[in-house]
């Protein structure tokens, strides 16, 4: 049996990642085992309610992926940069010739 060993010096985020990896492994193993959740938990000395929680969390993650705040953009035409990029002067600035 694989154990989820977390040392007290580990950061809370690392503990969470280790816990998630531990349960993701067991959820995947359970799905491949053909056993009921209860039988799998008994075989590996796991808390049944935690197995139910992580199975539900895994199922929800498949249905609703995390928002990444990115939007797909389609490019419809290229910009002609042969003249170079020029900056528009600000409305309140005056152009002073340097020569």
N, C-alpha and C positions, 0 to 999 in steps of 0.2 A: 504494500500500500504506500502511496506517495503522500507525504505530509506537507502541510503548508507552514513552514517554519519562518517566523518573522521575529527579528531581533528588536529589542526595545530601542536600539539606536537608529533603526530605520525610520525614514520620514513617513508621515501619514500617507502621502501620495504613493510611495513605494509599497507600503502595506496594502493599499487599495489595489494597486496593480498586481501584486502577488496573489491577493485573494481572488481577483477577477480571473487571473490565469489558472489558478487552482480549480475554480469552479467551471470555467470554460472547458478545461480538460475533462472534468468529470461529466459534464453535460454531454460532450461529444462521445465519451466512452460509453455512457449510459445509452445514448441513441443507437450506437453500434452493437450494443450487447444483446438486445432483444429481451432484456429483463424489464420487469415493472420498476418504477421508481423505488418503491418500497423494498423490493428484493435487492436492487443495486445498492441502496443505502445500507441495508443490513450487511451485505457482503463486504462493503468497504468501510463500515463503521461511520457512516455519515449521518448527519441530522436530516431527517426527511423534510422538515419544513424549510430548511435552507436549500435543499435540492429543488423543491417546488418553486421557491423564490427565484433561483438562478435559471431554472428552465423557462420560467415566465419572462424573466428579463431578457434571455437570449431570443425567445420568440418575438418579443416586442421590438428588439433591436433589428431583427430581420424585416419586420413590417414597416418600421418607421426609422430610417437612418437619421443620424444626427444632422442638423442643418449646418452647412459649412459657410453660409453667408456669401457664397460666390454665385454669380449669375452667368449663364452661358451667353456669349456675345457672338453674333454672326457678322463677319466683315463683308460689306457689300461692294466697296470700291477702295482702291488704293489712293493714297494722298500723293500728289506730285511734289516731290521734294527737290526737284532739279534746280530750283531757284534758291534753295537753302531755306532754313527756317529763320523767320524774322519775327522780332518781338514788336508788338504794337506799343507805341508810346502811351503812357497813361494820359487820361483826359486832361489832367491839371498840370502836366509837365510841358516845358517848352523845349523845343529842339534848338540846341546851340551848336553851330558848326565848329568843328575842332580845328579847321584850317584857317 
